[in-house]
Amino acid sequence: MSALNGWHRGERVVRRKLGYDRIPSTNYMYTMIDGEMPEQHSTFYSTRLHFLPVCVLDEQHRPWSSILAGKGGRPGFIDHPKYNTLSINAKLWDGEPFLKHLKARELDQNNGFSLIAGIGVEISTRRRNKFAGAITKTKVKGNEVNIELFVNEALGNCPKYITLRDLAPYPTASCIVLEDRHHLSVGERLSDASIAFILEADTVFFGTTYQATDAESSEYPSHLGMNHRGGRAGFMRVKPSDGRTIILPDFSGNRIMTSLGNVEATPLASLTFINFTTGDILYLTGEARNVYGPEARAIMPFQDTFTEVYVTGYTFVRDAFPARVKPGYKIQPSPYNPPVRLLAEEATQTTVFAQEDQPKALLTRISLHNPTIATFEWESSSPLRINPGQAIILGFSPLLGSRSYQHMAPGRPSSINDDFIRTWTVSSATPVGTDNRHFALTMRLKPGGVVTGALFNLTRKLAEHRRDMLDDSRALSLKVDIVGISGEFILPELVAVSSPAKEIKHLVWIAGGIGVTPFLSMLAALAKASEPPPWDITFLISTREPDVILALITHALGGKPCPSYLRIHVFTNEAVSGSHADINFATHNGRIKSSFFDESKEVFGGKDTELFLCGSEPFERSVLESLGKLGVNSGKVHREGFAY
């Protein structure tokens, strides 16, 4: 039997803004919320959980996402004594928001603070269920509390966006309150430590409240909500401009929209972050609003909907959580996680075109270098200014169509949030500071990739049946949207050397595989410059395809001899052919080793050296570790990273 009589006013607003009110299959989805707690749920709560996030109110009726756990962090701290009832025996630590809730209950003898909502997440299996209801009894003894609550809303949730972790009890946790700022004044910011904590998180517990008016209360009574939100580390952003507004993107879900509906009706929310390795916890509460459509995309490009939380109070505690990830366990992100998207104010070197102003790119030529690497050349309908090293953002919906809604996609989970927008470094270049309509993208076929798969399938068919159309592909009329230009991984400004006695700065470029592409653009720009650059360049390349990469470098140089300022080192296990007479390079067997950096400390660790690094995450980690041994601060290494 459904717990609800229909959508409350906030949920109706969300449904209208997202267009769900025009989808008949979603009209009665509120009936999925059960008025009775299934036995499967009660057994789950009482036997499987190390902790239980719950949403409760403080004395100002602000929601807080509290974390309840038993003594020693072991499962079994929740009982199911009777119908629709849960009994929780929790041990609280200093700074825990449930203490604020207990104070509110103490001050209000009419028990107006009885509402509660919770979500049980077994993070080792991605199982989760949630409930809402009211606290009927509390018994406090020291830092231990027994809570009895009556459940009148129950809902099972899907496993999307949950990062797998295997927890073990950690009874020696010893909480220290680092910050306890209940009320932030106008102009105050979150601490640097708390902002860093948010940006490192892949999981948040999202609490909301719906406060019914007297006229609504009989049909749509007040209640709280608790939800889990997850993504890749950094999926939540903090506005640098004020240091306290948090952006929580809304990913594809079950379309019931209870959390966003509560925010529309009662613009408050709570967020709690747990570090499951250190036991640190950050609790926040604040004013909330949902942002949609063009306004959302202006703040967080390519994100159509998000919730914005302006923090009004927070508590940061260390070593509080009484369970930890088992030693040696490798956490497993959800395959449903979409890419991290930066805020517009974070991506200062990014230009994003409004949808109605997006230029079109026409495919003009294809060069297939080997079965998995190709260069695709395009012509823009409008002039573009792309700095050497920058990337272009393309939308492939004109080629691939638009997706229909799917709740789950076990065979291809990444497709759930796939908007067919892709970012590639531009591998061609025009003279610095000039506009051009032509650009080239050198890319690798990604196994299972929707976009690269389509492009390479087309390339193979043309190679088999119409090779002439590889050299001139205009007749295909293949056009895609140019969504934007991004990237701060750019060639330093070319400044003429004022005096021969002036020390020349040294650039070090380090590329792993197809990570060579931004450097191809930089080389092409330098080859077209009227004067040589005011620095020497050491170019390290680690590759399984040395002949392809060296041929691309030759092309970038425009057929000119290798300039004297450029020294190339190729690290590979493959044989290198003798067809690269135009460029000078040294070959090294295997991968780039720490010993290579040690042999030239004055170059790689020099104060006038700028380092640029582009490759896979494991490759970059290995290189940064080697550079760190020379005393190089990883934060000073320029790294390629796509915002979209």
Secondary structure as UniProt FT lines:
FT   HELIX           9..18
FT   HELIX           20..22
FT   HELIX           24..26
FT   TURN            27..28
FT   HELIX           29..32
FT   HELIX           39..48
FT   STRAND          52..57
FT   TURN            59..60
FT   STRAND          63..68
FT   HELIX           71..73
FT   STRAND          78..79
FT   TURN            83..84
FT   STRAND          85..91
FT   TURN            94..95
FT   HELIX           97..107
FT   TURN            109..110
FT   TURN            112..113
FT   STRAND          115..122
FT   TURN            123..126
FT   STRAND          127..141
FT   TURN            142..143
FT   STRAND          144..157
FT   TURN            160..161
FT   STRAND          167..169
FT   TURN            171..172
FT   STRAND          176..181
FT   TURN            186..187
FT   HELIX           192..200
FT   STRAND          203..210
FT   TURN            214..219
FT   STRAND          223..230
FT   TURN            233..234
FT   STRAND          237..238
FT   TURN            240..242
FT   STRAND          245..249
FT   HELIX           258..265
FT   STRAND          268..274
FT   TURN            276..278
FT   STRAND          281..292
FT   HELIX           293..299
FT   TURN            301..302
FT   STRAND          305..318
FT   STRAND          323..325
FT   TURN            327..328
FT   TURN            335..336
FT   TURN            344..346
FT   TURN            348..349
FT   STRAND          351..352
FT   HELIX           355..357
FT   STRAND          360..370
FT   TURN            371..372
FT   STRAND          373..384
FT   TURN            388..389
FT   STRAND          391..395
FT   HELIX           397..400
FT   TURN            410..411
FT   HELIX           413..417
FT   STRAND          421..426
FT   TURN            432..433
FT   STRAND          436..444
FT   TURN            447..448
FT   HELIX           450..465
FT   HELIX           468..471
FT   HELIX           474..476
FT   STRAND          479..486
FT   TURN            500..501
FT   STRAND          505..512
FT   HELIX           513..516
FT   HELIX           517..528
FT   STRAND          535..542
FT   HELIX           546..556
FT   TURN            557..559
FT   TURN            564..565
FT   STRAND          566..572
FT   TURN            581..582
FT   STRAND          585..589
FT   HELIX           594..599
FT   HELIX           601..604
FT   TURN            607..608
FT   STRAND          609..614
FT   HELIX           617..628
FT   TURN            629..631
FT   HELIX           634..636
FT   STRAND          638..639
//
